[in-house]
């Protein structure tokens, strides 16, 4: 019976901030933006809002809500996300 050759898998323990691990310039800011964006997403979903309704409530246009819903917060500042 042939034996399978076992491969060793190497890994490195993460820091707890994926943005720091992959080399973002301001990883703490990016992690905060991700957390706040997730909370906005959860609130929109829990209230069963359309993107247009959410946009009216947040003071942004529907395409910007669409970006948030896909975790694309790049054009938003932390302050703007918190205001939302």
C-alpha positions, 0 to 999 in steps of 0.5 A: 500500500502506497503512503501519501506524502504529507505536506507541512503547511506553514502559517503565521499568527495574525496580529488581530488586524488584517489591515496591519497584516497585509500592510495598509498604511493606517490599519487601525483606521481601516479596521474601524471603518470596516467595523462601522460599515458592518454596523451600518449594514446590519441596521439597514438589514434589520430595518428592512430598508431599500438602498434608496430609503437608507440613502435618504435616511443617511443623507447619501445617494443610493449608489453610495449605500450600495457601496457600503452594503458591499463593504466598500467604505473607501470613499467615506471618512471615519467621521462620515461613517460615524455620522451615518 
